[in-house]
Amino acid sequence: MSVNVRPVLCALLVIAGPFRPLVAQDPDPERKMFTSTDVVFLVSVSAMASAIAPVDRELATWTQDSLLQRNIVARRGAIFVREVATPGSFIIGSGLYIYGRVAGNERMAELGLHGLEALVVGGSLTYLIKGTLGRARPYMGVDNPTNFGFLRGFRSEDYRSFPSGHTVAAFAAAAAVSETTDRWWPRATWLIGPLLYGGAAATGLSRMYDNKHWASDTVIGAAIGTFAGLKVIRYHETEPDNWIDDVFLSVSLPLDERGAGTASLSFVPRGAMTPITPP
């Protein structure tokens, strides 16, 4: 029995796509917002997308194979990772932020807040690209992966294939969380990074399995998400007194001596807070 391995190899390229080590190296001691490493990352992603685009149709056909589609493990797995990416990533991020504020855990609140920022940045950019380029989804015609239409993505969900929004969300969350936790627990990087990015890659594959996106959609989605997540963290590193942290990381639910929450919230910027000594 002969097996065409090219679709498998291309799918592995999607999984191994934009990964944190490619952009995590920071040779710039001044911690500038944008560095020469970003150029290497963008060129690498563009080359990868160009290499995969010619086989978009073949990969779409392969993922819709009747045996693969009937595989209960593959189907349930696709549903699970899709829901974890969206809306799961927003729910998890919000939960971390709220818990951090209620419990007074600033690290947890920061993790949730910055993760949500990455999702908003990546999602906003994705919406504009989707609407502008108007690429038809694979289910609209698997034989025509080059079906683009200027601005029609704003009018119909059927023409919002490029890039994959679920993949953007998954990689944005993975990049933001892994980059943040790398500063706090560097010894856990070998576990957290692969786990988060592996799950994000699975999200991209699930969107291909669902016949909602071409392979090149997921590659570019992974790039946008990774870039958004890393740049959000870089912004907070280069601008430690930024207004976002000043406002949202000052929100807290004070606890009394019994550990019970009071009904007041503080929205005072951290730089403007003055400690009050009780009488």
N, C-alpha and C positions, 0 to 999 in steps of 0.2 A: 504494500500500500504506500503510495507516494504522498508526501505531505509538502505543501507549498509553505516554506518557512519564512518567506518574505513578509507576509502580514504579521507573523509573530515577532519578527525582528523589529518591524516598524512600531508595533505596539510597545515593545520594550523601550524603544527610543522615547516614546511618550512618557513612560514611567520614569525613565532616567533623565527626563527633560530638565528644565531650569531648577537646579538644586542649590541649596544654600552655600556650599563651599565655593561655588563658582563666583559668587558675589560677596562672600563674607570677608575675604581677605582685604584688609584695610591698610595699605602702605602709607597713607597720608596721616602724619601725626597730628595735623590740625583738625582732623575730623570734619572735613568739608562735607557739605550736603551731597555734592556730586563729585566723583573721582574718575580717574582713567579706567578703573576696574569696571565701571558701569558700561563703558564703551565695549569692553571685551564681552560682557554679559549680553548686551543687545546684539552684537554681531554674531555671537554663538547661537542665540535663540533664532535669529533671522535665518542663519544657515540651516538650522535644524528644521525649521518650518518649511523652508524651500525644498529640503530633501524629502520631507514627508508628503507635501502637497500633491506631487504627481501620483501618489498611490492612495489618495483620499477615497476614490471610488472603490478600489480593491479592498481597502480596510473596512469601509462601510458594508460592503457585501459580505465580507468574512464575519463581522460581528453579528450579522443578521442570519447566519447559518441556522437552519432549523434545529439541529442537534444542540447547538450552543444556547439558543433561545429557550429550548425546553428544559435546560439544565436548571433544576430548582435551586441549587446552591448559587449559581451565577445570578439568577434572577433575584433571589432574596438579598444577596450581597450588593447588587446594584441599587436596590431600593434603600438598603441601610446606609450606604456611604453617601447616596444622594441626599437623604434627609439629614444626615449629620452635617453635610456641607451647607445646605440651605433648606430649612431655616435654622438648623442645629447650631451653626457657628454663631449666629446672632443671639440665640437663646443662651448659649454657653458664655459668650462674652458678657452679655447683660447680667447673667447670674453671678459671674465672678466679680464684676464691678459692684453690684448691689451688696453681695456678701462682704466684700472688702470694706465698703463704707459702713455697713452695719456693725461688723466685727472690729473695726478699727485696724484692719490689716491693709496697710498702704500698698504693699507689694501686690497683693491679690487684686486690689482696685486698679492699680496701674496696669496690670496684665490685661484685665478685662477692658479697660478704657482704650488702651493702645490697639488691642485686637479689633475692637469695634471701629476705631478710626481707620485701620487698614481696610476693613470691609467696606466702609463708606467710600474711601478714596478709590479703591479698585472697582467697586460697583458703579460709581459715577462715571468713571472713564469707560467702563465696559458698555454702559447704556448708550453713551454718545457714539461709540464705535459701531455697536450693533445697529442703531437707528440709521446711521449715516451710510454704512456699506450695504446693509440689507441683503445679506447672504441667505439663500434658501436653505432650510434644514434638509438633511438627507432624506427624510420621509416625503419631501416634496418632489424628489426625483434623484434616485441614487446614481443615475448615469450622468448627472450634470453638476459636478462639484464647483464649477466656476460660475454658478448662477448668482451674480451680484446685481443689486439695483439701488441706485443712489436714493437715500432717504426713505425707502419703502419699509425699512425696519421700524420706523416710528409708527407705522400704520398697521402692521400685522405681526403677530407672534411667529407666524410661519417663516418670516424673513429676518430672524434675529439669531442666526446660527453663529456668526463670527463676532467676537470670540465666545467661548463657553463661560457663562456667568457662574455656574456652580464650581467650575475649576478655578476661576479667579478667586472666589470666596474661600475655597479650601486652601489654596496656596497663600493667599494673603494672611489668613489666620495662622498657617504653619510658619510662615516667615516671621511674623510679628512675635508669636509666642516663643519660637525657638531662639530668636535673636535676643529676646528679653531674658529668658531663663538661662541663656548661656552666660550672661553677666553674673547671675546669682548663684547658679550651680554648674560651673564649668565641667565638673566631672561627669555630669549627667548628659552632656551634649551628645555623646555617642548613642544614647538611647532615645532622647527626646527628638532630635533632628530626624533620624531615619523613620521613627514612628509617625511623626506628623506629616512629613513629606511623602512617606509611603501611602498614608491614608489619602492625601491630596491627589496623588497620582491615580489611586484607585477610583477616586471621584471622576477624574477625566475619562478613564476607561468605561465607567458606568454610563456616562453620557453618550459615548459611542455605542455601547450595548443597547441603550434605549432608543437609538436611531435619531437622537436629537442634535448630534454634533458630528462634524467631520474631525478626523485626527488633527489636522492643522488648527482647528478651532481650539482644541484642548492644549496644544503646545503654546499657542499665543496666550491663551487664558492663564496657563501656568506662569508664563513670563510676566504678564501684567500683575497677577496676584503676588508673586514673589517680589517684584520690584516695588509694588505699593507697600507691602508689609515692611520691607527693609528700609524704605525711605521714610516711613512714619517713625520708625524707631530712631533713624538717623536724625530726623528733625528734632526729636526730643533730646537727643544727645548734644546737638549743636546749639539748641535754644533751650537751655534748662529752665529759664524763667518764662516760658511761653504761656500765653493766656489760657490755653486749653487745660493744662495741668493746674494752673492757678485757680481756675474756676471749678473744674469737675473733681479734682482730687482734694478739694477743700470741703466737699459735701460729706457730712458725717451724721450718723445717728448716735448721739451720746448715750452711754449706758450709766445707770446709777450703780451704787455700791452693791446692789443685789444682782446686777447683770441684766436688769430689765431696761428696755429702750424707752426713752422719753419721746415726746411727740414733736420735737423741734428738729429742724434741719439747718445746717450752716452752709451758706453759699458764699461766704466771705473769701476773697482771694487769699491764698496762703501768705503772700507778701504783706497783706494788710492786716493780718490777724494779730491781735494784741492779747497776751494772756491776762486773764482776770483772776485776781487773788480773792478767794472767798473770805468774807468777814469772820 
